[in-house]
Amino acid sequence: MKVAINGCGIAGPTFAWWLRHYGHEPVLIERADNLRSGGYLIDFWGTGYDVAEDMGLLPALKDHAYHMERLRTVTAREWTTSSIDVSVFNKITGGRYFSIARSDLSAAIFRACDGIETRFGTEVSGIKDRGDRVDVFLSDGTSEPFDIVVGADGLHSKVRNVVFGQQAQFEHHLGFYVAAFTLDGYQPRDELAVVSHTVPGRYLSRVSLRDDRTLFLMVVADNYLRSDLQDSRSIRQELRRIFRDTGWESNAIVARIDEPDDLYFDRASQIRMSHWYKGRTALVGDAAAGPSLLAGEGTSLAMTEARVLAGELARSGGNIAAAFHAYEGELKSFLLKKQDAALRFADYFAPKSWIGLIARDVMSNVASVPLLAKWMLAGVFRDNLELPDYH
């Protein structure tokens, strides 16, 4: 089969790799002119780790991995309020856990897709399902027939908008916005530690990366935003206003907010749909069932969805409807539970009151006790899903 895949982030290249593995002809289509750089640091474990292992990616990923040692929260005057030994995460997952920049993960998967046709600088703009094929219209003015189309184009999926309807029908905003960016030569540095400071409705953290770079993550409750953010300049102005004079290193950080050229900014949302497919079109990753970037496992789940969809297409022997149905049946309840868990976790980053913030720090200190941490976090780090054997 010839398959159009809109999106070249995590799910799209993973799906393309497995399609080629099964003898199909994937075509990756990406709106950007090249792979996205920057972005935030993700924790990588679970079923996505298993998929990466099956793809032979773990050696390359581990070359870019960070084995974090501590999560530390501080007050405005830099007093430590909680400190968690991250080694407990490794123990819970049997050593199958590390952190990695999302862009490094994406690049590693894409490199493994060497030889797969990729069209940068264009995207799917229209789809006509003709029953026995799908005519795909691209933003560069061309059109082409495919056997199926898969939207792997994230929270703001163009394929979903074209085939299933406008995003507002499916998006559940969690009440927060997230920004991430890197700075060169920032001081101080705390190696292999995530250091964060929170005031009600606003979270700010930093983590030291290689090559004298530092990654910053900001989470802000939407009630702190007072203007419609249309461009990079207005976003930076708002972030500067919101985090200025909030204590710790906030002023030093926002003083340099105009420097990064990799600023990421978006709302934290989930996509919830009754079905992930329609005719000869299907969705994977955040386009189908994103748990939100505050959940911490979205990339791993995206790889899992891509793996299962490719496996079901291979297993079905060309019966596309059966493959799509089996794909959804295999993962729907599992991902819904992940989304529900993420809803409970969203307020962890930026509690909206001082009482909530104190309660969070108390729970973090409880989690710093190894035996209690294992008991509290076991359900989070153990996926109750066994991938089907598609070999």
Secondary structure by P-SEA (a helix, b strand, c coil): cbbbbcccccaaaaaaaaaaaabbbbbbbbcccccccbbbbbbbbcaaaaaaaaaccaaaaaaacccccbbbbbcccccccccccaaaaaaaaccccccccaaaaaaaaaaaacccccccccccccccccccbbbbbccccbbbbbcccccccccccccccccccccccccccccbbbbbbcccccccccccccccccccccccccccccccbbbbbbbbcccccccccccaaaaaaaaaaaacccccaaaaaaaacccccbbbbbcbbbbbbccccccccccccccccccccccccaaaaaaaaaaaaaaaaaaaccaaaaaaaaaaaacaaaaaaaaaaaaaaccccccccaaaaaaaaaaaaaaccaaaaaaaccccccccccccccc
